Amino acid sequence: MSVDLGIDLGTSGIKVLLRGPGDEILGSAETPLEVSVPAVGASEQDPRAWTAALEAALDALAASHGEALGRIRGIACSGQMLGLVLLDGRDRPVRPALLWNDQRAVRESAELEERVPDIGRRTNGRPDPGFPASKLLWLRRHEAAVLDRARWLLLPKDYLVLFLTGERSTDPSDAGGTQFLDNATGRWDPELIAAAGWREDRLPEVHASAGTVGGLRPEWARRWGMPAGVPVAAGAGDNSAATLGVGAAHPGRGVLTLGTSAVSCLVDGAFHPGPERAVLTVPHAVPGTWLSMGVVMNGTSALNWLAGLTGSPADRLAAAAASCWEGGDAAAAPLFLPALSGIRTPDNDPGATGRMSGLRASTGIGHLAYATLEGVVLQMAEAVEAQESAGVPVERLAAVGGGSRSRFWVRLLASALGRPLDLPAQANLAAPLGAARLAAVAGGAAPGPTLGAAASRTDRVDPDPGLAAFLRERCRVWRELLRVGRD
């Protein structure tokens, strides 16, 4: 029986997963990560913390599932997208990685769009502080000496592939977010690279997501009891991998991820850029398709923010939100715009700030919790509407990510969208499972049946008519709050 290893590098931790036949999960392990905020708007992690976390997770997996690791036929990584990893000539990080939600390159984003006015129609969207091209310009202005030491530019999951194989690489789904790639063709664009002050010979080769980059280094094979030279695939960005993890490989299928950020990932059969409404479009991990993404910068991170303020764990807050609605008290909840890290879709406004409107002396934790979940959901509905307006098809959707463990949060989302949502089995492991599917192809499995197979479904959550009507009325007032948040 073949076993495939999927690795997912998230913002808050690394997950590793062993996939057996039929997407059976044979074992998994997770190691947490911390984010550094050295300045206002900053968000960084040391790439060496990623590899240390990966070692710890694989050590744990080897201790509990050593026999399965001995039957690995392929390995693939997925990872948080848009992070800027700069290495010197010996492949050592020259500084901590600037993550997807680093917001310091506002000025540089505007400058990049002036240099290449049609960049939004050629790449993943309009320039944004989170994208590597803007970050490079920011580093040139603020840390020129550091940038001068850099020889290579990689993305977060590519650093893990380098660690595992010794090979520098990337794939179209992840490279598509850099603003160096022509996303219609999947090739590096010399004009775009030059506009950001970089060089094509300092970028890795772009491989197919399921294509083999190299073999596992002998020292790691010995340490974890894996076959020598097991193939390691190029992998995919986490949103693309999570989409694959639930079998969304064909146009019209999509995944709504309630993770640190909340992302609507819709599979499209054509390149339909939507820069006017900050819709991001990158090549999907399945050849011949694209992934349209509507991004809400704060998903479960908004609930974690409230947990930090109140001292109540996030899962209890989610339960309190459900009780607030079921107890008939949601009308007394304030309205919340969760723009704690700015707004991407549909307005591309990194300077936007959060708003809580309608606080009263009687406002309790349940009201605040309901407002937080509702605010994320209303922003997600805005994102999906923006994608549909760009011509992206929407037929069947699934909900994944840590927030999907709250059935009420998923019901709230289904009601706001007016669409049923599938709850796949092991939804919180969709990204490493998608990576494991890529690993299977790298190890010799047939691409079509492996990448496009539907995931097993544990349940379906239908819209609640009463909740949908309530949200429509609340949304009318919430839209005014959204306008104020952008001022």
C-alpha positions in Angstrom: 0.0 0.0 0.0 1.5 3.3 -1.1 1.7 6.3 1.3 2.0 9.9 0.3 3.4 12.7 2.5 1.8 16.2 2.4 3.4 19.1 4.3 1.6 22.4 4.8 3.5 25.5 6.1 0.8 27.8 7.5 1.2 31.1 9.3 0.5 29.6 12.7 2.0 26.2 12.3 3.3 23.3 10.2 1.1 20.3 9.5 2.4 17.0 8.1 0.0 14.3 6.9 0.2 10.7 5.7 -2.3 9.8 2.9 -3.3 6.3 2.1 -5.6 5.0 -0.6 -8.8 6.8 -1.1 -7.5 9.9 0.8 -7.4 7.9 4.0 -5.4 9.9 6.6 -3.1 7.4 8.2 -1.4 9.9 10.6 -0.6 13.6 11.1 1.4 15.9 13.3 1.6 19.6 13.8 4.1 22.1 15.2 3.1 25.7 16.1 4.8 28.8 14.8 5.0 32.4 16.1 4.7 35.6 14.0 7.1 38.5 14.8 5.7 42.1 14.6 8.9 44.2 14.9 7.1 47.4 13.7 3.7 48.7 13.0 2.3 46.9 9.9 5.1 44.3 10.0 4.6 40.5 9.9 7.7 38.3 9.8 9.0 34.8 10.4 12.5 33.3 10.4 12.6 30.6 7.7 14.9 28.6 10.0 11.9 28.4 12.4 10.0 26.7 9.6 12.6 24.0 9.0 13.0 23.4 12.8 9.2 23.0 13.0 9.2 20.6 10.1 11.9 18.5 11.7 9.9 18.4 14.9 6.7 17.4 13.2 8.4 14.7 11.1 10.2 13.4 14.2 6.8 13.0 15.9 5.4 11.3 12.8 8.3 8.9 12.6 7.9 8.0 16.3 4.2 7.2 15.8 4.0 6.0 12.2 7.5 4.8 11.3 6.3 1.8 9.3 4.1 4.0 7.1 7.0 6.5 6.4 8.9 3.5 5.1 6.4 3.2 2.3 6.4 6.8 1.1 6.2 7.1 -2.7 6.1 10.9 -2.9 6.4 14.2 -0.9 4.9 17.6 -1.6 4.6 20.9 0.2 2.0 23.6 0.3 2.5 26.9 2.1 1.4 30.3 3.0 1.6 32.4 -0.2 3.3 35.7 -0.9 6.0 35.5 1.7 9.3 37.0 0.6 12.3 34.7 1.4 15.7 36.1 0.4 18.8 33.9 0.5 22.5 34.5 0.1 24.8 32.6 -2.3 25.0 29.7 0.2 21.2 29.5 0.6 21.1 31.2 4.0 18.3 33.6 4.8 19.6 37.2 4.8 16.7 38.4 7.0 13.4 37.1 8.3 10.7 36.5 5.7 8.2 39.2 5.1 4.8 37.5 5.2 1.6 37.8 3.2 0.1 40.2 5.7 3.0 42.6 6.0 1.6 46.0 5.2 4.6 48.3 5.0 5.0 48.6 1.3 1.9 50.8 0.6 4.0 53.6 -1.1 5.9 51.0 -3.1 2.7 49.3 -4.4 1.6 52.6 -5.8 5.0 53.2 -7.5 4.9 49.7 -9.0 1.5 50.4 -10.6 2.8 53.6 -12.0 5.7 51.7 -13.6 3.5 49.0 -15.1 -0.1 50.4 -15.4 -1.5 47.1 -16.8 0.1 44.9 -14.1 -3.3 44.0 -12.6 -4.3 42.4 -15.9 -1.1 40.5 -16.4 -0.5 39.2 -12.9 -2.6 38.2 -9.9 -4.0 41.7 -9.4 -3.2 45.3 -8.5 0.0 45.8 -6.5 -0.5 45.3 -2.8 1.9 45.5 0.2 1.6 41.8 0.7 3.0 40.9 -2.7 6.8 40.1 -3.1 7.3 42.7 -5.9 6.2 45.6 -3.6 8.2 44.1 -0.7 11.3 44.2 -2.8 10.9 47.9 -3.6 10.3 48.5 0.1 13.5 46.7 1.1 15.4 48.7 -1.5 14.3 51.9 0.1 14.7 50.8 3.8 17.2 47.9 3.9 19.3 48.3 0.8 22.4 46.7 2.4 20.3 43.6 3.2 18.9 43.4 -0.3 22.4 43.7 -1.7 23.4 40.5 0.1 20.5 38.5 -1.4 21.2 36.1 -4.3 18.0 34.1 -4.5 14.3 34.9 -4.0 12.0 32.0 -2.9 8.5 31.6 -1.5 7.9 30.0 1.9 7.1 26.4 0.8 9.9 26.6 -1.7 12.3 27.0 1.2 11.1 23.8 2.6 11.6 22.0 -0.7 15.2 23.4 -0.8 15.7 22.1 2.7 14.4 18.6 1.7 16.1 18.3 -1.7 18.8 20.9 -2.0 17.0 22.2 -5.1 15.6 25.7 -5.7 12.2 25.7 -7.4 8.7 27.0 -7.4 5.4 26.2 -9.1 2.9 28.4 -11.1 0.3 28.6 -8.3 2.7 30.1 -5.8 4.8 32.1 -8.4 1.6 33.6 -9.7 1.3 35.7 -6.5 4.8 37.3 -6.9 3.8 39.8 -9.7 6.8 38.5 -11.6 4.8 35.9 -13.5 2.7 36.4 -16.6 -0.3 34.5 -15.1 -1.9 33.8 -18.5 1.1 31.9 -19.7 2.7 30.7 -16.5 6.2 32.2 -17.4 8.4 34.7 -15.7 8.0 38.1 -17.3 11.3 40.1 -17.7 9.5 43.5 -17.7 7.7 42.8 -14.5 10.8 41.5 -12.8 12.8 44.5 -13.8 10.1 46.9 -12.5 10.6 45.4 -9.0 14.4 45.8 -9.3 15.1 42.1 -9.5 16.6 39.7 -12.1 15.3 36.6 -13.6 18.5 34.6 -13.0 17.8 35.2 -9.3 14.5 33.4 -9.4 14.0 29.6 -9.3 12.8 27.5 -12.1 9.0 27.1 -12.4 8.0 23.4 -12.3 4.5 21.9 -12.7 3.0 21.6 -9.2 3.1 17.8 -9.3 6.4 17.7 -11.1 9.4 16.2 -9.4 12.0 18.8 -8.3 14.5 16.3 -6.8 14.9 13.4 -4.4 14.8 13.5 -0.6 18.3 14.1 0.8 19.9 10.9 2.1 20.3 12.3 5.6 16.6 13.0 5.9 15.7 9.6 4.5 17.8 8.0 7.1 16.5 10.2 9.9 12.8 9.5 9.2 13.1 6.0 7.7 11.9 6.9 4.2 13.0 5.4 1.0 16.2 6.8 -0.5 15.6 9.4 -3.1 11.8 9.5 -2.7 10.6 12.1 -5.3 9.7 15.6 -3.9 7.2 17.6 -6.0 7.3 21.4 -6.6 4.1 21.7 -4.5 1.6 24.5 -4.5 0.4 27.6 -2.7 -1.8 26.8 0.3 -5.0 28.0 -1.2 -4.4 25.9 -4.4 -3.5 22.9 -2.3 -6.6 23.3 0.0 -8.7 23.5 -3.1 -7.2 20.2 -4.4 -7.7 18.7 -1.0 -11.4 18.7 -1.4 -11.3 17.7 -5.0 -11.9 21.1 -6.5 -10.0 20.6 -9.8 -12.7 21.7 -12.3 -14.3 25.0 -13.2 -17.2 26.0 -11.1 -15.9 24.2 -8.0 -14.6 26.2 -5.1 -13.4 26.3 -1.5 -14.1 28.9 1.2 -11.3 28.8 3.7 -12.0 30.1 7.2 -8.4 30.3 8.3 -6.1 33.0 9.6 -7.2 34.9 6.6 -10.6 34.0 5.0 -10.3 33.2 1.3 -12.8 32.3 -1.4 -11.0 30.1 -3.9 -12.9 29.4 -7.1 -11.6 27.2 -10.0 -11.9 28.8 -13.4 -11.3 27.4 -16.9 -10.0 30.7 -18.2 -7.8 33.6 -16.9 -10.4 36.1 -15.7 -8.4 38.9 -13.9 -10.4 41.2 -11.7 -8.0 43.9 -10.5 -10.7 46.6 -10.3 -12.2 44.8 -7.3 -9.0 43.2 -5.9 -9.7 39.7 -7.1 -6.5 37.7 -7.3 -6.1 35.2 -10.1 -3.2 32.7 -10.3 -2.6 29.5 -12.2 -4.1 26.5 -10.3 -2.1 23.4 -9.5 -4.2 21.6 -12.1 -2.8 22.4 -15.6 -5.1 24.4 -17.8 -7.1 25.9 -14.9 -6.8 29.1 -12.8 -7.7 29.9 -9.2 -9.6 33.0 -8.6 -9.2 34.3 -5.0 -11.2 36.8 -3.0 -9.2 37.5 0.2 -10.5 38.7 3.6 -7.4 39.7 5.5 -8.8 38.6 8.9 -10.6 35.4 9.3 -10.0 33.3 12.4 -7.4 35.9 13.3 -10.3 38.3 14.0 -11.8 35.8 16.5 -8.3 35.2 18.0 -8.0 39.0 18.4 -11.2 39.0 20.4 -10.1 36.0 22.4 -7.0 38.0 23.4 -9.0 41.0 24.5 -11.6 39.0 26.5 -9.5 36.1 27.8 -12.1 33.7 26.5 -10.9 30.9 24.1 -11.8 31.2 20.5 -13.9 28.0 20.5 -16.0 29.3 23.5 -16.5 32.6 21.6 -17.8 30.7 18.6 -20.2 28.8 20.8 -21.3 32.1 22.5 -22.0 33.6 19.0 -24.2 30.6 18.2 -26.0 31.0 21.5 -26.5 34.8 20.8 -28.4 34.0 17.6 -30.3 31.0 18.9 -31.3 33.0 22.0 -32.8 35.7 19.8 -30.3 38.3 20.9 -28.3 38.9 17.7 -30.2 42.1 16.8 -28.5 43.7 19.9 -25.0 42.8 18.6 -22.8 45.6 17.2 -21.7 45.6 13.6 -18.0 44.7 13.1 -15.7 45.4 10.1 -12.8 43.0 10.7 -10.2 45.0 8.8 -7.5 44.6 11.4 -5.0 44.1 8.7 -6.6 46.3 6.0 -8.9 45.2 3.2 -8.0 43.3 0.1 -11.1 42.1 -1.8 -13.0 44.1 -3.0 -11.3 47.4 -2.4 -7.5 46.8 -2.1 -7.1 49.2 0.8 -4.3 48.1 3.1 -4.8 51.3 5.2 -8.4 50.5 6.1 -9.0 49.9 9.8 -11.5 47.8 11.8 -14.7 49.3 13.1 -17.1 48.2 15.9 -20.4 50.1 15.7 -23.4 50.0 18.0 -21.8 49.2 21.4 -24.0 49.6 24.4 -23.7 49.2 28.2 -25.6 45.9 27.7 -23.2 44.5 25.1 -21.8 41.2 26.3 -19.2 38.7 25.1 -21.8 36.8 23.1 -22.8 40.0 21.2 -19.1 40.7 20.4 -18.5 37.1 19.3 -21.5 37.1 17.0 -20.5 40.5 15.5 -17.0 39.1 14.8 -18.2 36.0 13.0 -20.8 38.0 11.1 -18.3 40.6 10.0 -16.0 38.0 8.5 -18.9 36.4 6.7 -20.2 39.6 5.3 -16.7 40.4 3.9 -16.5 36.9 2.4 -19.9 37.5 0.7 -18.5 40.7 -0.8 -15.5 38.8 -2.1 -17.5 36.1 -3.8 -19.8 38.7 -5.4 -16.6 40.5 -6.8 -15.4 37.2 -8.3 -18.7 36.5 -9.9 -18.8 40.0 -11.4 -15.4 39.2 -13.0 -16.9 36.2 -14.8 -15.8 33.4 -12.5 -18.3 30.5 -12.4 -19.7 29.3 -9.0 -21.5 25.9 -8.9 -20.5 24.0 -5.8 -18.6 25.2 -2.7 -17.0 23.6 0.3 -15.9 25.1 3.6 -12.6 24.3 5.2 -10.1 25.7 7.6 -10.0 26.0 11.4 -13.2 28.2 11.5 -15.2 25.5 9.7 -15.1 23.5 13.0 -17.8 26.0 14.1 -21.0 24.7 12.4 -22.7 27.9 13.2 -20.0 30.0 11.4 -20.5 27.8 8.3 -24.3 28.1 8.6 -23.8 31.9 8.8 -21.6 31.8 5.7 -24.1 29.6 3.8 -26.9 32.0 4.7 -25.0 35.1 3.6 -24.2 33.5 0.2 -27.6 31.8 -0.3 -25.7 28.6 -1.2 -25.3 25.2 0.5 -21.8 24.4 1.6 -20.2 21.0 1.7 -18.2 20.1 4.8 -15.4 17.7 3.6 -14.0 15.1 5.9 -10.9 16.4 7.7 -11.6 19.9 6.4 -8.9 21.4 8.7 -6.3 19.2 6.9 -7.4 20.2 3.3 -4.1 21.9 2.5 -1.7 19.1 3.5 -4.1 16.6 1.9 -4.0 18.5 -1.4 -0.2 18.5 -1.1 -0.3 14.8 -0.6 -2.3 14.3 -3.8 0.4 16.2 -5.6 3.0 13.9 -3.9 1.1 10.9 -5.2 1.3 12.2 -8.8 5.0 12.8 -8.4 5.3 9.3 -7.2 3.6 7.8 -10.2 -0.2 8.0 -9.6 -2.4 9.0 -12.5 -2.9 12.8 -12.4 -6.6 13.1 -13.5 -8.2 10.6 -11.0 -5.8 11.7 -8.2 -6.2 15.4 -8.4 -9.8 15.6 -9.4 -11.4 12.9 -7.2 -14.1 14.3 -5.0 -13.4 14.3 -1.3 -15.5 12.4 1.1 -18.2 14.6 2.6 -19.2 14.5 6.2 -22.2 16.9 5.9 -23.8 19.7 4.0 -24.8 22.9 5.6 -27.8 24.6 4.0 -28.7 28.3 4.2 -31.1 29.2 7.1 -33.9 31.4 5.6 -34.4 33.3 8.9 -30.7 34.0 9.3 -30.4 34.9 5.6 -33.2 37.5 5.9 -31.6 38.9 9.1 -28.2 39.2 7.4 -29.6 41.0 4.4 -31.0 43.7 6.7 -27.8 43.9 8.8 -25.7 44.0 5.6 -27.5 47.1 4.4 -26.2 49.0 7.5 -22.8 47.1 7.5 -22.0 48.5 4.0 -22.0 52.0 5.5 -19.5 50.8 8.1 -17.4 49.4 5.3 -17.3 52.8 3.6 -16.2 54.5 6.9 -13.5 51.8 7.4 -12.0 52.8 4.0 -12.0 56.6 4.8 
